[in-house]
Amino acid sequence: MANDTRIGLALGSGAARGIAHVGVLNVLRDEGLAVHSVAGTSIGAVVGGAYAAGSLTAYVEALRELNWRQMVGFMNPTVARGGFFSADRLTDFLRTLVGQQRIEDLGVDGSGPTFLAVATDATSGEEVWLREGDLADAVRASFAIPGMFTPKRIGDRWFVDGAVAAPVPIEACRSLGPDLVIAVNLNTKRFEPLMRRRRKRDVTAHAFLAHPNVPDRMKRWVRERLEQREESDAASLAIGTSDKAPGLAYLIAGSLNTLQARVAELQLARDRPEIVIEPIVAQFGLFEFDRAEELIAAGELAAREALPAIRAALDSRVEG
């Protein structure tokens, strides 16, 4: 399948589900397909940035060692405006992986792909393509989930999660000049039944409980809500059979997922990437980063299913 066709990857949003992007990259590597360029939104920017910087192996190794206590440590509450959590610790973690690399230096010597991160201007709602500057800062801007993480300031602009404007960054990827775009969409309606009970641990709640600067009255409120939360199965909530209303976190996450899925559907219809890969990842929680192996396997499975279409697209380019 190897040829001179320049392959671009548009890696979409999806929080922890984005670890499936690693599986897609593994399959392309195993098939001898070099990636020319990568555009990433949110978790797609995290994985794509690590890949472009040559740090993907270190990123995956860190994920494999991750446990929920470490995840809580990353989620540091803040009193700053614009979000419940500061992403400073996550940014520091990224910087330990990618160093002080600048986006404009990636791929210039042909050793790896060019890269850009997609973020959303918090004031105008404009989709912004971050093509230069500090890599870790650009990735931080791209995953600034509104209301959860504080916005990121770069220059004189404030940015929030790129998924608000472009959950699948197809157009951004095309701007990097590939001949063929492979879009990885994690906001798909394809899903498997969630026939398992919700886990008791809740990263957001435990982050508040573990933080020394959170007032005792807020900790008491969180503990009460945890005690009251029904251990019902996620499928019953999804289909509306629970006697109790869904919790706030469930409603926020579900609403964002629905909006992103709708926008992604419109993007795919409008921008028409040559290949679309859609891993089945709805059975994973948005913050289950500790299930990296399963998520990588889901990405590999979806990528291997897409290989016939990739072969056909590459062959048509060669014949043309």
N, C-alpha and C positions, 0 to 999 in steps of 0.2 A: 504493500500500500504506500510505500514511501515515494514521494515525489516532491516537486518544488512548490506545490501549492501552499500559500501562507495561510495558516489556520489561526483564527481568532476565537477567543473564549469570552463569552458574556456570562459571568458568574453572578447569579441572583441572590436576593436576600432570603432570610429564613432562620436567623439566630442559630442555635445549635445544629439545626437540620443542615446548615451549610457545610458541616464537616463531610457531607456526601460529595462535595466538590473534590475532596482529596481522592475519593474513589474514581471519579471521572479522570482526573489527572493521571492516576496510576495506570488506568487502561490505555490511555493515549501513549504514555511512556512505553508500556509493554508492547504496543503495536508499532513502535518506532516512529510515532508521529510527533514531530517537533511543533511546539506552539510558538507562533510568531508574536502574538499580542494578547493581552488580557485586560478586560475592563471588569471591575468588580463593584457591586453595591453591597454595603453593610457587611455581613459575614463573607460575602463574595469578595469584598475588598480585603478582608483579613487573610483569607486563604490565597487569593490571587497575589496580594502583596508579598506574602511569605514565599510563594512560589517564584515570583519574579526576582526576589532578592536572594534566591538560592537557600532559603531557610525553611522550606516546607518539611523536610525530615525532622528538624529540631522542633518544629511546631507540633507535628504529630506525636513525637516522643513525649513532649510536655503534656499533651492531651491524654495520652495513655497513662500517665502518672497522676492525673488530676482526680481528686476526690471532692465530695461536696463541701468539706470544711475549707478546702482551698478556694473553691468557688465563692463561698461566703466571704472569704478574705478579699476577693476582688471587688465585691459589691459594697463599697464604702459609702454610707449615707452622707449627705451634705446638706447644709442649710442654704446653699447658694440658690439663686433663682433659676428656674428653667428645668429642673429635674430632681428626682429623689436621690440619685447617686452621682457621685463624681466618677469619671472613668480614668482618673490619674493612674491607679494601680494597673489597670488593664493596659494603658498606654506604656507604662514602664515595662510591663511584661513583654509587649510587642517589641519595644526597643532593645530588650535583651536578645531578641531573636534576629531582628533585621539590622541592628546597629543604627548608625547615623546616615544611612543611605538616602539619597535624594532621588525622587521619581525620574527626573530627566536623565539621570545617569544609567538607569536600568535599560539593558538591551542594546546600548549604543555600540558595544563591541561584538555583538552577535552571539554572546555567550548565553543569553536568555531572552525572554520576551520583553517587549515594551509593555508599559502598564499605565493605567489611570484608575483613579477612584472616583466614584460618583457620590456626590452629596447634594443636599437640598438647601438652598438659601432660606434661612429661617424667616426672613422678612417678606421676600417676593414669591417664594415657592418655586423659584427657578431651579431646574436641574443643572448642576454645575459639574464640569469635568475637571478634576484636579490632576493636572498633567506635570506639575513641577512642585518643588518644595520638599520638605521633610516627609519621608514615606510614612513614618509612624503617625505623624500629625494628620496627614490626609486620610489614613485608614480610620483614625479616631473620629474624624468628622463624619466619615461615611457610615459609622455604626451608632451615631448618637440618637438612639430611639427617643422620640419626643415624649416628654413626661417622665421617662425613666432615667436617661443620662442627660446631664447638662449639655447644652449646645457647645460646639467647638468654634472658637474664634480663630480665623486665619486672615491676616491682613486686617481690613476694616469690615469684614463680613462675618456673620454668625451662621453656622451650618448645623443642620440636623440630618438624620438618617436619609441616605440616598433613596431608600425604598419608598419614601413619601412621593417622590416624583418618578422614579424608574426602578421598580423591583427587579426587572431583567434588563440590564444595560446594553441592549442590542445596538442602538444608534451610536452610543459612545464607543462600543467596540469597533464598529465600522470606521469610525474616525481615525483609528490607528492604522488603517490600510491593509487589512487582511483580504485574501481572495475568497475565503469561506468562513462564515461565522457559525460556531456551535454555541447555542444558547442553553444554559442549564437553569431550568425553571423549578424552583422548590415550592412555589405557591400554586401547586396543581390541585385539581379536584380529585385526582386519583388518590385513594386511601384504602387502608385495610381497617377492618373493625377494631376499635380500641377496647377489646374485651379484657381489660386488666384494671385493677383498682388503682386509683390515684395514689402516688407516693405521699407518705406523711410529710416528708421534708419539703419545705418551700424555701427556695433560696432567698427570696426577698424578705420573708418574715424572719428567717434565722439571721440574716444580715443585720436587721434592726436589733434583734435580741442579743447579738454578740458584740455590738458596738458600744464602747464605754460612754460615748457622748449623747446617746439617745436617752431622753428623759424616762424615768421609771413609769410614769403614767402611760406613756406611749407603749412601753414594753408590756404593761399589764393589759392594755387594749389588744395588742397583737396576740398575746397568750390566750385571751378569752376567745378571740376569733378562731384561733387554731383548735381550741377545745370544742368549739361549736360546729366546726366544719364537718359535714357528713362525709364518711369514707365510702362514698358511692362510686360506682364505676363510671369512667369518663364517657363511655358510650351512652349511658342513660342521660347524662347531661347534654350530650351532643344532639340527641333526638328528642329532648324535652320531656322525658318521663320521670324526672326527679320531682319530689314534692316540694323541694326548696329551690329558690332562685339561685342561679349560678353566682359564684363569688366575683368580686371586683376584678381580681387578676385574670380570671377565666374570661370575663366579658371584654376586658381591654385587649387581651391577647387574641381572642376570637374575632373581635371587631377589626383589629389590624390585619389579621390573616385574611379576612373576607375582603377588605379593601384592596390589599396587595394582590390577591388572586384576581380580582376584577381588573385592576390596572394592568397586571401582567398579561391577562388574556387579550386586552386591547393592544398592548405593545406587540405581542406575538403576531396578531392579525395585521397590524399596521407595518411593522418593520421586517417581517418575513425572513427570519434567519434560515440559512440553508439546512441546518440540523437543529432539532430541539430534543434535549434529553431531560426527562422528567422522573427523577428518582421518587420512589414511594416512601415518603418520610413523615406523613401526617401522624403516624403512630408514635412519633417521638415528641417529647415535650420541648418547648422552645429553649429551655435552659438545661437540658440533659446532656451537657458537654461530656459527662463521664461515660456516655455510651458511644464513644468514638468508634470503636471497632465495628459495631453494628451499623453505624451511619456510613462509614467508609465502604462497608460491604454493600449497602443499598446503592451507593453511587457507582460502584463497580458493576453491579448487576444491570443497572439502567444503561450504563455506557456500553456494556457488551451487547445488550439488546439493540443499541443504536448502530453497532458496527456495520451491518449491511447497508444502511442508509449512508453512512460515512464513506464506505467503499464506493458506493455508486456515485456520490457527489465528487469524490476525488477522481474517479475514472472518467467522469464526464468532463472534468477540467482538463485532464491529460489529452483526451480525444479531441476536445475543442481546440 
